[in-house]
């Protein structure tokens, strides 16, 4: 299974840190956030990684190279000229690298011990499988809800930024800036999105304060 790490965001809430460093390269426990993903993916047999880049994007290939240091193959989907295409737009641009099978997408600014599922298959007619988490304090109302294994457009849990997708979800999306949530909500209307609740460690590293809290926690842990 191929994997895409979304790493093209501006990181506006992380300023001033992101004025000079793209958010995925900010260090957590002394290691760039995106490297935690690469190490876990490599350990779980994922080899082909696509990373989209925009804001200060050139610094990411400089830091990661071709991925051989972690035993993976990294391909970069360059959005620097566009200034970032948002989540769905970024995936659409990267589709030629992602192939015709189910692929995994991970937000580059999360920290989690979730075990990525290399052999995850989507059932017939299903366009996406989302990993939801209990609502953090910064998103108390949640994003989506679970009705059995189906994800519905209601507020109950928070979308983790981890999902498994069929390329068919994006077949009608034209090139350009486009968010993922509207696509998912349309598919939910047709019962084409499944999901599960993950209650392990998960953090959205969205602000300098959250980054600092995590670093302190990791120091105490290790």
Secondary structure by P-SEA (a helix, b strand, c coil): cbbbbbccccccccccccccccccccccccccaaaaaaaaaaaacccbbbbbbccaaaaaaaaccccccccbbbbbbcccccccccaaaaaaaaccccccccbbbbcccccccbbbbccccccccccbbbbbccccccccccccccccccccccccccccccbbbbcccccccccccccaaaaaaaaaaaccbbbbbbcccccccccaaaaaaaaaaaaaac
